[in-house]
Amino acid sequence: MSVPALIVALYPPAVRERWGDEIGREIAERGARSWPDAIGGAARLWLHPSDWPETAAGQTRRVLAVALFAVTGADALLLRAAEPATGRWLGLILAGALLAVPRPPARALRAVAAAAIRTLAAPGTAGLALLLLANSGLVDHPAGPARVLLVAAYWAALTFITLRVWALTARIVRMGTAPSRRRLRAALLLVGAGTALAAGQSLLGGTLLIAAALLLPAVAALHAGQDLHGR
């Protein structure tokens, strides 16, 4: 895949569908000097969902719901790495995630259940295997290569579970009804506020890199939620 195509892929789906070919041609014509501006433009558009065109009814809300769960999954991994003490931020993030959960119609419940089984079977098995191993007493004090291997397996399993849950959310969004604009805006603001509090707590705890990594999605969620108000 060419660099212009990769940059175009960074833009919101509706923007790619409407203007992707034009953006790609312009990037190709202007060359490497246009890459920073084009990437910055993609980032700015993600922060301004009210500027997105809609090629289908509810498209903006569906995309934002899926993006919100991607941010929440990334937050979960970062917070697990930082291991900050639980606080009010956790309640805010969970409340926001629950608000953004799509509600499929009754006729789609069977399809949703089947998709959940297919999507979560493998990560569920991996998580169960790690849980059984951790409680077996066989790896109470690993050292050397065994410790490195176990830690790598643990984080690989967590990442795999997070990605599959996000994939399931994307499927449910396509099957069901997107959250209302008001509910989605509240979800973005809650997740953004909770993530910002977690970033502050991580900063106070001395984990600067984790705090910086959490601050970026916090600002993005808060900005997108506020911008959605004006749509």
Rosetta blueprint (number, residue, H / E / L):
1 M L
2 S L
3 V H
4 P H
5 A H
6 L H
7 I H
8 V H
9 A L
10 L L
11 Y L
12 P L
13 P H
14 A H
15 V H
16 R H
17 E H
18 R H
19 W H
20 G H
21 D H
22 E H
23 I H
24 G H
25 R H
26 E H
27 I H
28 A H
29 E H
30 R H
31 G H
32 A H
33 R H
34 S H
35 W H
36 P H
37 D H
38 A H
39 I H
40 G H
41 G H
42 A H
43 A H
44 R H
45 L H
46 W H
47 L H
48 H L
49 P H
50 S H
51 D H
52 W L
53 P L
54 E L
55 T L
56 A L
57 A L
58 G L
59 Q H
60 T H
61 R H
62 R H
63 V H
64 L H
65 A H
66 V H
67 A H
68 L H
69 F H
70 A H
71 V H
72 T H
73 G H
74 A H
75 D H
76 A H
77 L H
78 L H
79 L H
80 R H
81 A H
82 A H
83 E L
84 P L
85 A L
86 T L
87 G L
88 R H
89 W H
90 L H
91 G H
92 L H
93 I H
94 L H
95 A H
96 G H
97 A H
98 L H
99 L H
100 A H
101 V L
102 P L
103 R E
104 P L
105 P L
106 A H
107 R H
108 A H
109 L H
110 R H
111 A H
112 V H
113 A H
114 A H
115 A H
116 A H
117 I H
118 R H
119 T H
120 L H
121 A H
122 A H
123 P H
124 G H
125 T H
126 A H
127 G H
128 L H
129 A H
130 L H
131 L H
132 L H
133 L H
134 A H
135 N L
136 S L
137 G L
138 L L
139 V L
140 D L
141 H L
142 P L
143 A L
144 G L
145 P H
146 A H
147 R H
148 V H
149 L H
150 L H
151 V H
152 A H
153 A H
154 Y H
155 W H
156 A H
157 A H
158 L H
159 T H
160 F H
161 I H
162 T H
163 L H
164 R H
165 V H
166 W H
167 A H
168 L H
169 T H
170 A H
171 R H
172 I H
173 V H
174 R H
175 M H
176 G L
177 T E
178 A L
179 P L
180 S L
181 R H
182 R H
183 R H
184 L H
185 R H
186 A H
187 A H
188 L H
189 L H
190 L H
191 V H
192 G H
193 A H
194 G H
195 T H
196 A H
197 L H
198 A H
199 A H
200 G H
201 Q H
202 S H
203 L H
204 L H
205 G L
206 G L
207 T L
208 L H
209 L H
210 I H
211 A H
212 A H
213 A H
214 L H
215 L H
216 L H
217 P H
218 A H
219 V H
220 A H
221 A H
222 L H
223 H H
224 A H
225 G H
226 Q H
227 D H
228 L H
229 H L
230 G L
231 R L
